Amino acid sequence: QVRLVESGGGSVQAGNSLRLSCTAETRAFPTYTMAWFRQIPGKEREFLTAIRWSDVADSVAGRFTMSRDAKSQTFLQISNLLPEDTGTYYCAADRSPGPETTPDAYEYWGQGTQVTVSS
């Protein structure tokens, strides 16, 4: 069992940046593929980016940059926030080689952290 805890969400103005964190409570953290998803109200959960356990570099997807440390944390840096980025951001983990982009491919999920962007 892996417990994931996200933090760092909040209310920000458009154009700013935000850094979300996810702490994985497992000693086997280096063996997991980690991912970030988000769910915007009224829409399905959306894949943002992932880092496989074997990756050594950050993952960059447009305004989203994901990094991870060697012990227990992953981070999602969101730059130039837009009002349409408002939603709940989730950290996910799985032992598959990855990276998978669909929610059902991930076994473990955090509770989510809310991001609200005002114009």
C-alpha positions as CSV (number, residue, x, y, z in Angstrom):
1,Q,0.0,0.0,0.0
2,V,1.3,3.5,-0.9
3,R,-0.1,6.6,0.6
4,L,0.3,9.8,-1.5
5,V,-0.2,13.3,0.0
6,E,-0.4,16.3,-2.2
7,S,0.2,19.9,-1.0
8,G,0.9,23.3,-2.4
9,G,-2.5,24.2,-3.9
10,G,-4.2,27.4,-3.3
11,S,-5.7,30.5,-4.9
12,V,-3.5,32.5,-7.2
13,Q,-3.8,35.1,-9.9
14,A,-3.5,34.3,-13.5
15,G,0.1,34.7,-14.8
16,N,1.7,33.5,-11.6
17,S,3.4,30.1,-11.0
18,L,2.6,27.4,-8.5
19,R,4.6,24.4,-7.3
20,L,2.7,21.4,-6.1
21,S,4.3,18.7,-4.0
22,C,3.4,15.0,-3.5
23,T,4.9,12.9,-0.8
24,A,4.8,9.2,-1.2
25,E,4.8,7.2,2.0
26,T,6.7,4.1,0.9
27,R,10.2,2.9,1.0
28,A,9.8,1.6,-2.5
29,F,9.3,5.1,-3.9
30,P,12.2,4.8,-6.4
31,T,10.5,1.8,-8.1
32,Y,7.3,3.6,-8.9
33,T,6.3,5.6,-11.9
34,M,4.8,8.8,-10.7
35,A,2.3,11.0,-12.5
36,W,0.2,14.1,-12.1
37,F,-3.4,14.4,-13.2
38,R,-6.0,17.1,-12.8
39,Q,-9.7,17.2,-12.8
40,I,-11.5,20.4,-13.9
41,P,-15.1,20.7,-12.9
42,G,-17.4,19.0,-15.4
43,K,-14.5,17.2,-17.1
44,E,-12.8,13.8,-16.9
45,R,-9.5,13.4,-15.1
46,E,-6.8,14.5,-17.3
47,F,-3.2,13.3,-17.6
48,L,-0.5,16.0,-17.3
49,T,2.9,14.4,-17.1
50,A,4.8,11.5,-15.6
51,I,8.2,10.3,-14.6
52,R,9.1,6.7,-14.8
53,W,11.2,5.1,-12.1
54,S,14.0,4.8,-14.6
55,D,13.9,8.4,-15.8
56,V,16.7,10.7,-14.6
57,A,15.4,14.0,-16.2
58,D,12.5,16.2,-15.4
59,S,9.4,15.8,-17.5
60,V,8.3,19.0,-19.3
61,A,4.8,19.3,-21.0
62,G,4.1,22.8,-22.0
63,R,3.5,24.9,-18.9
64,F,3.9,21.8,-16.6
65,T,7.2,20.6,-15.3
66,M,7.4,17.5,-13.2
67,S,10.4,16.5,-11.1
68,R,11.1,14.0,-8.4
69,D,13.7,13.4,-5.8
70,A,15.3,10.1,-4.9
71,K,13.5,9.6,-1.6
72,S,9.8,10.3,-1.6
73,Q,8.7,13.5,-3.4
74,T,7.5,14.6,-6.7
75,F,6.8,18.1,-7.7
76,L,4.7,19.8,-10.4
77,Q,5.6,23.3,-11.4
78,I,2.9,25.1,-13.3
79,S,3.9,28.3,-15.0
80,N,1.8,31.2,-16.4
81,L,-1.4,30.0,-14.7
82,L,-4.6,30.5,-16.5
83,P,-8.2,30.6,-15.1
84,E,-8.9,27.4,-16.9
85,D,-6.2,25.6,-14.9
86,T,-8.6,25.8,-11.9
87,G,-9.3,22.3,-10.6
88,T,-8.1,19.5,-8.4
89,Y,-4.6,18.2,-9.0
90,Y,-3.8,14.6,-8.2
91,C,-0.6,12.7,-7.7
92,A,-0.6,9.0,-8.8
93,A,1.7,6.1,-8.6
94,D,2.1,2.7,-10.2
95,R,4.7,0.0,-10.6
96,S,4.3,-0.4,-14.3
97,P,7.2,0.7,-16.5
98,G,5.1,3.5,-17.7
99,P,4.5,6.2,-18.4
100,E,0.8,5.5,-18.8
101,T,-1.6,8.3,-19.5
102,T,-4.9,6.9,-18.4
103,P,-6.2,7.2,-14.8
104,D,-7.1,3.5,-14.6
105,A,-3.4,2.5,-15.2
106,Y,-2.5,3.9,-11.8
107,E,-3.0,2.0,-8.6
108,Y,-2.4,4.6,-6.0
109,W,-3.8,8.1,-5.7
110,G,-3.6,11.1,-3.4
111,Q,-6.6,13.0,-2.1
112,G,-5.9,15.9,-4.5
113,T,-5.0,19.5,-3.9
114,Q,-7.2,22.4,-5.1
115,V,-5.9,25.1,-7.4
116,T,-8.0,28.1,-8.1
117,V,-6.8,30.7,-10.6
118,S,-8.5,34.1,-10.8
119,S,-8.2,36.5,-13.7
